[in-house]
Amino acid sequence: MSPFLLYFDKMLLTCCDILLYTELNYIKIQNYMDEVEVKKVAVINLGCPKNQVDSEIISGILAENYSLTSDPAEANIIVINTCGFIQDAKEESIETILEMVEFKKNGICEKVLATGCLAQRYGKELLQEIPELDGILGDGDLRAIPFALEKANIGKVYTYKECQDFLYTHDMPRIRLSPSYFAYVKIADGCDNRCSYCAIPQIKGRYRSRPMESIVEEVRNLVQEGVKEIALIAQDTTRYGLDRYGQPYLTRLLPEITKIEGLEWIRLMYCYPDAFSEELIEIVAKEPKICKYIDLPLQHASNAILKKMNRRNTAEEAMDLITKLRQKIPGVFIRSTFITGFPGETQAQFQELLDFVRLAKLDRVGVFAYSQEEGTPAAKMKGQIPPEIKNARKEELLALQAEVALEVQQKRIGKVLRVILEEKISRQEWQGRTEGDAPEIDGQIYLKVKKQHVAGDIIKARILEADSFDFKGEGLE
């Protein structure tokens, strides 16, 4: 054999040895990785859509080092994103924590941690009253979640920051909890409104707008994932940009978002009436991608109560805005929320609220009985209303709105509306939402269709029947 062939033969053997060595080491490493079981984490979301976005970011961050599960019974670690807005929400959060710590008794769950509003507001108390809790993550910095879990392996964790300053960015990992065709986009956090009944500024800190470029890039990324409808959310969306740019910037943000190809619906949530400008009305009216749906939390219709609430508008101004919205945005759906039983609310003032709702003929209304929140100015006011009266007034207002809504809904019979399809009932039947219905908040439409569709398709449909909450119709495409 020639020297060249001998050299080549030796080189081949050497290469084979290297490959064999590499493969054996790969097998050893793989076997080691198999032995080191990746911990399973369950993220439990409670509260509003703003909390949901945070839970999605938390899930995305944790998925980089843990295996996510939707079943807390099979989780090694449970993270609860709590709500602390009103008494009912606080009670739900506490009940959920107590339920989750029970999983530690079966030997599978090792750690339970709480984050979110309740954790920020009552973190020390929670650790004292629920010793099974392993940690409180109250500072709002979602990036700190993995470090907190590591610390929880050593002992109990408590984090708290007096001044909240965290804002998520478009490039943070995110695992959405919503359907593939829908997503919430939080454009700001915190609140400067200082309504006398609300503890959100204490919990979430000052109003903080995200950079417009980051929001636009986030929406673009979501659309690339298949999202067709986004809902812009914040404590007050109409004040977006005031802190960052020195003036409200929602009217500049919206046109940039509408340019994104593939995005079909943009929904505006939490628009405060005193900051709803003429320019914003014009943009909503002329831009087909923006749903003809305005979420306008008014809270009351007695000027005396509105003043005590530290709201910046009067009942007359609210009615003028509603009239203007209907004139300039034909067919617009208007939703609002109200509070019954605010401290000192007389029967006459409650009647003002009833009269307003009867006259305004709003499409959608949510009602809360006043919750006496510790640390708020309203909690110290004289004339606290007994719970039975607050709740009775709530039920009376809801009953009135059901009558109003039935009248309003039936006027839409025969109209053609845009509908997003959500769930297939049978071959030719779907359940969906009109553009006047926000997910998990408002009503639904049940309709028969002519063609085959997939969830997320947006079609035109004619309304055939209506009750106080839902529609029945037929698809036209």
PALUM-753722 format. One line per field, with one value per residue (C-alpha): residue number from 1; x negated, y, z negated. Coordinates in nm, 3 decimals. Layout:
residues N
n: [NUM/...]
c1: [X/...]
c2: [Y/...]
c3: [Z/...]
This chain:
residues 477
n: [1/2/3/4/5/6/7/8/9/10/11/12/13/14/15/16/17/18/19/20/21/22/23/24/25/26/27/28/29/30/31/32/33/34/35/36/37/38/39/40/41/42/43/44/45/46/47/48/49/50/51/52/53/54/55/56/57/58/59/60/61/62/63/64/65/66/67/68/69/70/71/72/73/74/75/76/77/78/79/80/81/82/83/84/85/86/87/88/89/90/91/92/93/94/95/96/97/98/99/100/101/102/103/104/105/106/107/108/109/110/111/112/113/114/115/116/117/118/119/120/121/122/123/124/125/126/127/128/129/130/131/132/133/134/135/136/137/138/139/140/141/142/143/144/145/146/147/148/149/150/151/152/153/154/155/156/157/158/159/160/161/162/163/164/165/166/167/168/169/170/171/172/173/174/175/176/177/178/179/180/181/182/183/184/185/186/187/188/189/190/191/192/193/194/195/196/197/198/199/200/201/202/203/204/205/206/207/208/209/210/211/212/213/214/215/216/217/218/219/220/221/222/223/224/225/226/227/228/229/230/231/232/233/234/235/236/237/238/239/240/241/242/243/244/245/246/247/248/249/250/251/252/253/254/255/256/257/258/259/260/261/262/263/264/265/266/267/268/269/270/271/272/273/274/275/276/277/278/279/280/281/282/283/284/285/286/287/288/289/290/291/292/293/294/295/296/297/298/299/300/301/302/303/304/305/306/307/308/309/310/311/312/313/314/315/316/317/318/319/320/321/322/323/324/325/326/327/328/329/330/331/332/333/334/335/336/337/338/339/340/341/342/343/344/345/346/347/348/349/350/351/352/353/354/355/356/357/358/359/360/361/362/363/364/365/366/367/368/369/370/371/372/373/374/375/376/377/378/379/380/381/382/383/384/385/386/387/388/389/390/391/392/393/394/395/396/397/398/399/400/401/402/403/404/405/406/407/408/409/410/411/412/413/414/415/416/417/418/419/420/421/422/423/424/425/426/427/428/429/430/431/432/433/434/435/436/437/438/439/440/441/442/443/444/445/446/447/448/449/450/451/452/453/454/455/456/457/458/459/460/461/462/463/464/465/466/467/468/469/470/471/472/473/474/475/476/477]
c1: [0.000/-0.130/-0.230/0.060/0.314/0.161/0.187/0.548/0.636/0.492/0.683/1.007/0.955/0.879/1.198/1.400/1.250/1.343/1.698/1.736/1.597/1.829/2.131/2.055/2.022/2.345/2.521/2.377/2.490/2.834/2.871/2.772/3.030/3.295/3.210/3.242/3.616/3.725/3.960/4.319/4.472/4.838/4.919/5.265/5.413/5.675/5.832/5.852/5.704/5.410/5.327/5.363/5.090/4.861/4.941/4.856/4.520/4.453/4.533/4.300/4.014/4.057/4.086/3.717/3.615/3.923/4.192/4.531/4.853/5.210/5.292/5.175/5.219/4.915/4.702/4.389/4.420/4.737/4.728/5.056/5.100/5.348/5.600/5.665/5.891/6.210/6.326/6.469/6.142/5.938/6.154/6.117/5.738/5.716/5.941/5.723/5.404/5.557/5.666/5.322/5.122/5.327/5.133/4.820/4.971/4.966/4.588/4.588/4.603/4.293/4.344/4.637/4.570/4.806/4.751/4.975/5.192/5.286/4.925/4.805/5.070/5.081/4.763/4.647/4.995/5.030/4.702/4.808/5.161/5.080/4.752/4.770/4.688/4.323/4.295/4.445/4.335/4.479/4.251/4.409/4.081/4.173/3.809/3.730/3.962/3.695/3.456/3.735/3.805/3.437/3.433/3.744/3.531/3.340/3.616/3.919/3.908/4.049/3.994/4.147/4.074/4.244/4.219/4.334/4.149/4.159/4.291/4.277/4.128/4.214/3.911/3.994/4.104/4.480/4.713/5.065/5.367/5.613/5.723/5.474/5.665/5.697/5.455/5.446/5.177/5.105/4.996/4.936/4.933/5.014/5.260/5.255/5.631/5.663/6.033/6.124/6.252/5.962/5.643/5.479/5.238/5.114/5.063/4.944/4.777/4.772/4.900/4.625/4.665/4.469/4.270/4.488/4.229/4.236/4.616/4.624/4.354/4.546/4.863/4.665/4.520/4.864/5.009/4.726/4.838/5.191/5.363/5.644/5.794/5.613/5.756/5.553/5.567/5.436/5.586/5.675/5.600/5.702/5.408/5.153/4.833/4.903/4.621/4.372/4.441/4.597/4.933/5.186/5.047/5.326/5.422/5.066/5.039/5.359/5.269/4.936/5.108/5.368/5.089/4.997/5.109/5.308/5.451/5.828/5.972/5.844/6.054/6.024/6.083/6.096/6.138/6.201/6.468/6.286/5.992/6.186/6.086/6.248/5.945/5.984/6.352/6.260/5.999/6.240/6.509/6.301/6.069/6.239/5.992/6.097/6.404/6.703/6.700/6.621/6.561/6.636/6.628/6.856/6.904/7.203/7.446/7.498/7.264/7.240/7.125/6.891/6.723/6.678/6.536/6.280/6.397/6.323/6.649/7.014/7.318/7.409/7.066/7.090/7.428/7.294/7.005/7.239/7.453/7.146/7.013/7.342/7.360/7.006/6.970/7.293/7.384/7.131/7.163/7.105/7.023/6.993/6.955/7.120/7.079/7.376/7.371/7.084/7.050/7.328/7.524/7.885/8.188/8.234/7.875/7.923/8.238/8.025/7.816/8.125/8.261/7.928/7.910/8.270/8.204/7.855/7.967/7.619/7.549/7.352/7.336/7.140/7.228/7.021/7.140/6.899/6.606/6.454/6.085/5.833/5.610/5.841/6.008/6.355/6.293/6.280/6.587/6.894/7.217/7.089/7.383/7.483/7.397/7.760/7.850/7.544/7.625/7.998/7.921/7.679/7.948/8.204/7.968/7.885/8.255/8.318/8.026/8.160/8.481/8.288/8.052/8.342/8.484/8.142/8.052/8.380/8.329/8.031/8.246/8.206/7.873/7.553/7.262/6.907/6.860/6.551/6.611/6.491/6.636/6.790/7.115/7.205/7.127/7.322/7.346/7.094/7.072/6.889/6.882/6.991/6.749/6.964/6.875/6.544/6.429/6.537/6.713/7.005/7.247/7.222/7.385/7.505/7.533/7.575/7.314/7.310/6.941/6.678/6.479/6.209/6.195/6.085/6.254/6.427/6.742/7.052/7.374/7.734/7.901/8.223/8.302/8.184/8.232/8.074/7.731/7.694/7.782/7.885/7.807/7.699/7.362/7.357/7.024]
c2: [0.000/0.340/0.593/0.813/0.535/0.444/0.809/0.828/0.505/0.638/0.964/0.774/0.571/0.887/1.055/0.748/0.751/1.119/1.058/0.761/0.960/1.251/1.025/0.848/1.179/1.304/0.993/1.053/1.417/1.320/1.055/1.313/1.561/1.289/1.223/1.593/1.641/1.988/2.140/2.199/2.541/2.644/3.014/3.096/3.419/3.621/3.960/4.194/4.177/4.389/4.110/3.857/4.027/4.011/3.640/3.579/3.752/3.556/3.233/3.325/3.406/3.087/2.869/2.936/2.732/2.536/2.320/2.493/2.316/2.439/2.183/2.291/1.932/1.828/2.137/2.144/2.520/2.733/3.108/3.295/3.635/3.791/4.076/4.326/4.583/4.539/4.318/4.043/4.022/4.010/3.730/3.533/3.575/3.460/3.161/3.067/3.089/2.868/2.621/2.615/2.561/2.245/2.090/2.098/1.824/1.561/1.577/1.700/2.075/2.211/2.589/2.830/3.200/3.495/3.800/4.075/4.339/4.160/4.055/4.412/4.554/4.295/4.091/4.078/4.001/3.715/3.557/3.585/3.457/3.183/3.026/2.766/3.042/3.031/3.376/3.713/3.890/4.234/4.468/4.422/4.353/4.043/3.985/3.904/3.601/3.336/3.477/3.473/3.107/3.026/3.209/3.017/2.701/2.844/3.013/3.236/3.522/3.870/4.143/4.489/4.818/5.136/5.308/5.093/5.155/4.832/4.820/4.511/4.535/4.384/4.153/3.983/3.619/3.573/3.275/3.396/3.266/3.401/3.232/3.240/3.516/3.758/3.937/4.215/4.480/4.687/5.034/5.178/5.082/5.264/5.551/5.922/5.977/5.936/5.854/5.863/5.503/5.338/5.182/5.118/5.418/5.282/4.937/5.008/5.346/5.648/5.631/5.499/5.487/5.238/5.372/5.387/5.197/4.905/4.883/4.890/4.622/4.406/4.429/4.345/4.036/3.928/3.959/3.743/3.481/3.485/3.749/3.932/4.132/4.326/4.517/4.814/4.834/5.048/5.196/5.491/5.443/5.798/5.940/5.727/5.919/6.218/6.129/6.023/6.270/6.563/6.519/6.239/6.020/5.768/5.959/5.909/5.548/5.428/5.532/5.349/5.031/5.046/5.031/4.676/4.432/4.134/4.311/4.338/4.470/4.718/4.747/5.039/4.965/5.191/5.529/5.802/6.053/6.375/6.290/6.162/6.424/6.532/6.401/6.057/6.048/6.128/5.852/5.591/5.708/5.693/5.396/5.063/4.856/5.026/4.858/5.087/5.011/5.256/5.142/5.454/5.404/5.677/5.542/5.764/6.027/6.245/6.544/6.556/6.193/6.241/6.527/6.313/6.040/6.294/6.237/6.514/6.519/6.598/6.392/6.654/6.634/6.255/6.273/6.528/6.293/5.996/6.206/6.319/5.963/5.846/6.135/6.096/5.716/5.568/5.235/5.271/5.039/5.217/5.033/5.183/5.085/5.232/5.211/5.189/5.271/5.519/5.683/5.932/5.827/5.924/5.765/6.082/6.059/5.694/5.795/6.036/5.738/5.537/5.827/5.869/5.500/5.506/5.814/5.723/5.383/5.237/4.911/4.747/4.826/4.673/4.753/4.722/4.770/5.016/4.847/5.028/5.006/5.062/5.366/5.544/5.880/5.733/5.468/5.746/5.931/5.958/5.793/5.446/5.256/4.917/4.621/4.518/4.863/4.878/4.539/4.608/4.921/4.725/4.469/4.742/4.915/4.587/4.508/4.850/4.808/4.467/4.642/4.918/4.673/4.466/4.774/4.878/4.529/4.472/4.793/4.618/4.337/4.343/4.527/4.384/4.370/4.240/3.922/3.731/3.355/3.185/2.837/2.594/2.449/2.230/2.213/2.532/2.695/2.916/3.118/3.449/3.816/4.129/4.419/4.561/4.278/4.253/3.899/3.761/4.090/4.144/3.930/3.674/3.600/3.259/3.233/2.999/3.022/2.928/2.846/2.658/2.876/2.856/3.026/3.386/3.446/3.784/3.787/3.997/3.874/3.990/4.012/3.807/3.795/3.971/3.957/4.180/4.024/3.812/3.802/3.536/3.586/3.448/3.476/3.653/3.516]
c3: [0.000/0.093/-0.176/-0.066/-0.118/-0.455/-0.563/-0.442/-0.625/-0.953/-0.912/-0.853/-1.170/-1.365/-1.236/-1.326/-1.678/-1.718/-1.598/-1.830/-2.124/-2.047/-2.015/-2.344/-2.524/-2.365/-2.494/-2.843/-2.840/-2.709/-2.979/-3.241/-3.107/-3.118/-3.482/-3.570/-3.537/-3.430/-3.687/-3.584/-3.653/-3.648/-3.611/-3.747/-3.611/-3.798/-3.732/-3.435/-3.081/-3.201/-3.446/-3.167/-2.966/-3.271/-3.315/-2.950/-2.993/-3.314/-3.129/-2.845/-3.080/-3.284/-2.971/-2.905/-3.212/-3.313/-3.159/-3.166/-3.256/-3.275/-3.544/-3.894/-4.014/-3.810/-3.878/-4.093/-4.124/-4.115/-4.049/-4.113/-3.950/-4.191/-4.167/-4.446/-4.281/-4.487/-4.772/-4.551/-4.358/-4.679/-4.814/-4.490/-4.504/-4.866/-4.797/-4.499/-4.706/-4.976/-4.709/-4.545/-4.866/-4.920/-4.630/-4.848/-5.062/-4.787/-4.747/-4.386/-4.442/-4.611/-4.594/-4.571/-4.507/-4.464/-4.248/-4.109/-4.274/-4.597/-4.652/-4.602/-4.835/-5.115/-5.070/-5.432/-5.557/-5.309/-5.422/-5.785/-5.740/-5.488/-5.607/-5.328/-5.079/-4.975/-4.830/-4.749/-4.432/-4.485/-4.296/-3.954/-3.773/-3.575/-3.477/-3.842/-3.850/-3.769/-4.032/-4.290/-4.216/-4.264/-4.597/-4.702/-4.698/-4.994/-5.195/-5.175/-4.927/-4.970/-4.713/-4.723/-4.550/-4.669/-4.329/-4.040/-3.714/-3.515/-3.157/-2.939/-2.590/-2.254/-2.258/-2.588/-2.553/-2.578/-2.579/-2.512/-2.701/-2.443/-2.118/-1.831/-1.648/-1.942/-2.175/-2.433/-2.398/-2.709/-2.597/-2.946/-3.311/-3.634/-3.678/-3.765/-3.778/-4.156/-4.165/-4.533/-4.543/-4.359/-4.498/-4.159/-4.181/-4.516/-4.366/-4.013/-4.058/-3.827/-3.469/-3.241/-2.863/-2.657/-2.359/-2.050/-1.844/-2.088/-2.074/-1.694/-1.677/-1.927/-1.718/-1.405/-1.576/-1.695/-1.346/-1.213/-1.467/-1.322/-1.538/-1.358/-1.646/-1.915/-2.211/-2.331/-2.709/-2.996/-3.310/-3.085/-2.716/-2.620/-2.818/-2.640/-2.574/-2.798/-3.036/-2.767/-2.486/-2.671/-2.498/-2.437/-2.161/-2.099/-1.786/-1.657/-1.769/-1.604/-1.246/-1.277/-1.394/-1.117/-0.859/-0.964/-0.695/-0.816/-1.121/-1.079/-1.407/-1.665/-1.980/-2.225/-2.594/-2.903/-2.731/-2.988/-2.878/-2.972/-2.742/-2.441/-2.183/-1.858/-1.670/-1.829/-1.733/-1.372/-1.357/-1.497/-1.252/-0.936/-0.998/-0.907/-1.109/-1.436/-1.581/-1.618/-1.988/-2.268/-2.626/-2.831/-3.212/-3.351/-3.708/-3.799/-3.673/-3.978/-3.959/-4.338/-4.347/-4.050/-4.234/-4.546/-4.322/-4.191/-3.836/-3.588/-3.395/-3.465/-3.370/-3.111/-2.949/-2.940/-2.767/-2.518/-2.436/-2.387/-2.152/-1.957/-1.927/-1.782/-1.539/-1.407/-1.429/-1.287/-1.444/-1.727/-2.027/-2.358/-2.679/-3.028/-3.393/-3.701/-4.078/-4.314/-4.684/-4.684/-5.031/-5.087/-4.778/-4.847/-4.691/-4.484/-4.354/-4.270/-4.084/-3.879/-3.776/-3.683/-3.479/-3.297/-3.203/-3.085/-2.869/-2.739/-2.608/-2.622/-2.441/-2.721/-3.094/-3.382/-3.743/-4.061/-4.416/-4.583/-4.757/-5.057/-4.974/-5.251/-5.197/-4.954/-5.033/-4.982/-5.249/-5.511/-5.387/-5.603/-5.496/-5.407/-5.256/-5.404/-5.176/-5.134/-4.995/-4.767/-4.621/-4.592/-4.391/-4.175/-4.092/-4.022/-3.780/-3.606/-3.570/-3.415/-3.175/-3.067/-2.959/-2.783/-2.615/-2.482/-2.313/-2.177/-2.058/-1.876/-1.678/-1.521/-1.378/-1.001/-1.021/-0.871/-1.115/-1.106/-1.309/-1.420/-1.433/-1.750/-1.796/-1.549/-1.680/-1.380/-1.009/-0.936/-1.279/-1.458/-1.776/-1.749/-1.842/-1.660/-1.652/-1.933/-2.170/-2.356/-2.445/-2.783/-2.864/-2.630/-2.433/-2.155/-1.823/-1.707/-1.332/-1.041/-0.768/-0.401/-0.360/-0.554/-0.791/-1.057/-1.396/-1.357/-1.023/-1.009/-0.799/-0.748/-0.906/-0.917/-1.258/-1.273/-1.646/-1.962/-2.337/-2.603/-2.560/-2.246/-1.877/-1.628/-1.264/-0.928/-0.763/-0.428/-0.309]
